[in-house]
Amino acid sequence: MSDENVAQTGQMRIEPGHPQQDNDRTGGVRDKISGDGRGALRKGPEGLAGPVRAAGGEDEAAGAVSGGRLGASRTGPADGGDIGTDRRQLRFDRKVKPGGYAWWYVDAISADGAQALTLIAFIGSVFSPYYAWANRKTPAPAENFCAMNVALYQRRGGYWAMTERGAAKLQRSADALRIGPSALHWDGVTLSAEIDERCAPLPRRLLGRITMRPRIKQSEIFYLDAARRHRWQPIAPIASVEVRFQAPQISWSGEAYFDSNDGDVPLAEDFFAWHWARAGNKILYNVEYSDGGRQNLALDVGTDGTAKRFLAPPAQPLPTTLWRMQRLVPADAGHDAQLIKTLEDGPFYSRSLIATRIAGERLTGVHESLSLRRFAAPWVQALLPFRMPRLG
């Protein structure tokens, strides 16, 4: 990474990317995040508006994902329609169907803005080429495709690890999850992560501990499709974090964000693409379905944890990435969204630091774009094992 610091501007989802060029910057906006991230893969919004209905029911007593296959998602009219919500407590032992997935995501940025991290624990790793190949004929057991993805950002250089492991290396209970030598534990107040991973392709060790304490806890889950096969919960929109690593030797504290996604079928079965943005307390999630419909979700999470729906402003295009990925960012009418830095530029995924204005507030945050059509391309999946080795 360059010598420039990561300026702290609220909670930010940080993922590894690629070395970036000066023309990523918008005039008048300082480069707040240094380059050379290394990409972990995650979610994201295209055209933003539309009501969201509260379903009002409680989840099953055990907190597991309910139901069976409900058939193909029907989206209703484009750019709108009911999704629905429900409530669930955080559980690592939720049921994950064959072909399905669950992941838990943390990002954090240091108080001085100089360092950042991303942690994603996968059961049924959605961006795994091995899982995609296994699902071609019949849905494969999600537990056989697990990974603890960890990325660290420093002023100079970064660390990236995502080793996939089989079911024999997975242990979990309601409040604990272990994948190989790394583990998460949640006691209702603190999320602790013990990390012991090897980087790829350069085989360096990642060894340390992450401790996250939510300042806001949010219990609603949001259905991303009408058939309720895909679910998302922003568990802790705002949290404090302490990071202590022995390899590399780093120690810092700052602010963090924590959420979770799970689904009953592969993402590509129901989604064509999505864009996701988070800035301040606002989170915007827009999906494009494989049948051509679209759905939008815009949340403003209060200090009491209440997630209020609001009508998102129209999406504006940012410059496409070097891989020609489209980036659509919400911004109030009459105001331009700005690209501060491209954090990751891949053939099917991009992550960017942006500045925008939403509901009259000038905000800086993170935007993600995902193309599942591109992810399914054989040449793309052939590239991924170099960054995602598999053991077992």
Secondary structure by P-SEA (a helix, b strand, c coil): ccccccccccccbbbbbcccccccccccccccccccccccccccccbbbbbbbbccccccccccccccccccccccccccccccccccccccccccccccbbbbbbbbbcccccccbbbbbbccccccaaaaaaaccccccccccccbbbbbbccccbbbbbbbbccccccccccbbbccccbbbbcccbbbbbbbbbbcccbbbbbbbbbbbbcccccbbbbccccccbbbbcccccccbbbbbccccccccccccccccccccccccccccbbbbbcccbbbbbbbccccbbbbbbbbbccccbbbbccccbbbbccccccbbbbbbbbcccbbbbbcccccccccbbbbbbbbbcccccccbbbbbbbccccccaaaaaaccccccccc
